[in-house]
């Protein structure tokens, strides 16, 4: 009988503030990072307690998925420990026949797959015997994912004053992308739009005012995919809205992009415009997300 395992791959996060320069060097592919950027990133991590919960939560997701599916589930990170190569070497000794690779960035599996394949090929050349790799596709179209987001959004709405809710705009948000990638044909913007539309439909509130924003643009002079949060907040204000409800559909798991960019920076932006601010929690290791992950994995097993 086939012996199958699952590998969750996430972006990665420094474990300590002192790791930030090396982490940024990985992201920038070894190019020097200006000190001002290092200090700004350090300030943001410091503001959320010194570290992101991304790795801890991804491990919790893996444990929940493993229990749900009764298969071993492993965790690796693209830009920090545990690196993909480290984890694949560990998996090689487990006697698995197949390994399903699931990226925790639902709209970016097409970016992660070549990276994992390249590492696996290099290991094979070194004589490391790996199981057959099967890659789950982008999964922002998974209905169980839409329902999970919709349930949590309805929970936020239920806790709001009815008058405030009547004058609120729902803002779905995802990570921005350099425009050079979009212009090269990356499907990411379309995938995010489709997820946003599906979640709004799943929420089931006819006439719910909603907009889409792309956040957390990189600290570079390059053009980045928009509209950004300040632009969308201003648009919401111009419609007569009194509050915004941010739904982070691009972020299943809390990270600095939600805990700082949304909960601190975006909240302050909203306040400057006189807007109330509410944020739908990330799914993290909630049952709804684990159910969605299982459905995606089973389709390719």
N, C-alpha and C positions, 0 to 999 in steps of 0.2 A: 504493500500500500504506500502511496506517495506520502512522503514526510515533508510538510510545508511549514515555512516560517514567514514572518512578516517583518519588514524593516521600515520603520518610520524615519523619514529624513526631514529635518527642519533647518532653518537658516543658521542658528547658532547664536550664542551670546557669551560675552566674557563673564567669568565666574567672580572676578575681583576687579576693583577699580584699576589696579595696577596692570591688569591684562589688556586694558583698552588700547594702548598703542599697537600691540601685536595683533589684536583683533582687527583694528582698522587697516593695518598693513595687509592682512589677508583679504579684506574686502577690496582694497585698492591694488591688489596683485603686486604687492611689494613696493609700490610707488610711495615716496615719503609723504607723510601726512603733516600738513601745517600744524604747528603747535596750537594755534587758535581753535582748530577743529577738534584736536585731542581734548583740549580743556573744556570745550562746549559739550562734547559727548560725555566726558567725565561728570560735568555738572548735572546733566540730565539723569545719568544713572544714579548719582548721589541723591538726587531729588526723589527717586523712587525707592530709596533704601539701600543703594549700593550695588544691587544686582537685579537682573530680570528673573522672573520665575519660569522662563521659557523651558529650560531643560527639565526642571522638576515636574512641570505640568506635562511635558511630552512623555516623560517616564510614566507618569500616572495614566496617561492615555494608553500607552503600550500595555501596562498592567491590566487595565480594564478591558482592552481589546483581546488580550491573550486569554483572560478568564472567560470572556464572552464566546470566543471561538475555539477555545481549547487547543491553541497552537502557540509556539514560542513567538514572542514579539520583541524586537530589538530597536534600539534608538541610536541614531547618528545625527551629527550636525555637519552642515556644509562648511561653515566658516570658523568653527571652533571645536574643542573637544566635547564629546568623543567624535573624532573625525571619521568620515565614511570608511577610509582605508583601514583604520584601527578596528572598526566593528566588523567589516567584511572578513578580516583575518580571523577574528574570533568566531564568526559564523562558520568559516571553512572547517573548523574542527567539530562541528555539531552533527555532522552526518545527515544534513537535510538534502532532499532531492530538489526542492523548489524554494525560491525566496521571492515573495511578492513585495515590491518596493512601492510605498505609498508616501508621497510628499505631503507635508502638513501645510503647504501653501496651495490651496485647492485650484488656483488659477494658473499655476506655474509648473506643473508636472513636466511640460515640454522643455523647461529650462534645466530641471534637476536630472532628468533621465540621461542626457549625454554625459553629464559629470560622473554619474554612478557607473555608466558603461565604460567610460575611459579608465576609471580607477580599477574596475573589475578586469578589464583587458590587461592592464599593467600587472596586476597581481597574477593573472593566468600565465603571463610571460615569465613570471618569477617562479612558476610551479605551484602556486597556491590553488588548490582544487576547490572551486566555488560551486554551489548549487545553481541550477538553472534560474536565471533572473527573469521575472515577469513584472512589468511596470504597469501600475494603475494609471489611467489617463487623468487629465484634469477632471475634477469632480465637483465643480461649482454648480453643476446641473443636477445633482442628486436631490430628489424630492425630500428625503429624510433630513437633509441639511437645511433645506428651505423651511421645513416644519419646525426644526429646532430653533432657528433664528426667530421665526414667527411667534413661537410660544413665549420666548423671552421678551420680544418686543411688546407683545400684548400685556405681559406682566408689568413692564414699565408704564404703559398707558394706564393700566388699572390703578396704579399708585399715584397718578397725577390728578390734580384738581380738574374737574370737567371743563371749567371755563378756560384754563390754561391749555388743556388738550385740544380744545376747539380752535385755538389759535397757534398750533404747533405745526412744524414741518419736520417730517422724517428725513434724515440725511444718511443715506447709505455711504459708507466710506471704505476705501481700499487703498493699499500702498500705491504711490505713484511709480512711474517708470520713465527712464530717459526717453525722450522723443526719438532719439536715433534708433532705439529698439522698435518702437511703434512704426516708424517709417520703413524699417527693414521687414515689416510684415508680421510682427508678433501679434498673436490673436488676443493677448491679455485684455485690452480695453473692451472688446466685444464679449469676452467671457464674463467679465465683471458686470457689464450692463445686463447680461442675461440673468445672472444670479440676482442682481438687485430687483429686476422686474418680477422674477419668480417669488422672491421673498415677500415683496409688497402684495402680490396676489395671494400668497399663503396667509398673510396677516388677516385678510378678509375684511378690511374697512373700506367700503366704497367711497371714492372721492378723497382718500387720504393724500394730502399734499406731500410730495416726496421729491428729492433731488439726489444726485450722485456727486460725490467729491472724491478726489484723489489726494492723499495726504502724505506727509513724511518725505517730502522731496529731499533729494540728496544735497549736501552742502557743496555744490559745484556750480559753475557758471553755465552749465549745459541747460538746454530747454528740457522741462519735465512735463509729463502728462498732467493735464488739468481737466476741469477747474479745481483749484485748491480749496481748502476749507475756508480761508478768509473770504474768497470770492463767493462761495456758496452761502456762507452765513449772511453776507451783505445782500445777496439775492433774496434769501428768506426774509430778512428784515424789510426789504422793499415791498414784499407782498402783504405786509401787515402782520407778520408772525410775531408772537411775543416770546416763543421758545423754540428751541431745536432739540430733537431727539436723535442722537447719533447712533447708527447701527453699523458696527465695524465688520461688515461682511467679508472683508479681505483678511481678517485676523481671527481664526478660530481660537487661538491661544493668546493670552495676555503677554505682552512684551513691552519694551520701552515705547513702542509706537502707540500703544493704547494707554499705558499707565502714565506716561509723560505727555506725549504729543496730543492725546485727547483729554485725559483727566486733569491735566495741569494747563497746558498751553492753549488748547482749544476752548476749555472752560473760560480762561481769561479773555480770549478773543470775543467769545459770546457776551461776556459781561461788559466789555467795552462798547458793544453795540446795544446794550440794554436788553439782551436776549437771555431768557432762562436756558439752562443747559441740563440735559439728561443724556445718559449714555446706557445703551443696552449692554449688559455684561457679555464678555467673551464666553464662548461655550466651554472652553477649557476641557475638563474631563467629564462633562455632563453626559448623562445617558443618551440624550438625543444626538450628540456628536458621535459617540461611540457606535450607535446604531447606524449612522450614515457611513462611518468608516467601514463597518462590517459589510454593508451592502456593496460598497465600491470594491472592496477586496474580493468578495465572493464572486463578483462578475468576471474577474480575471483569473480565478483559481482553476 
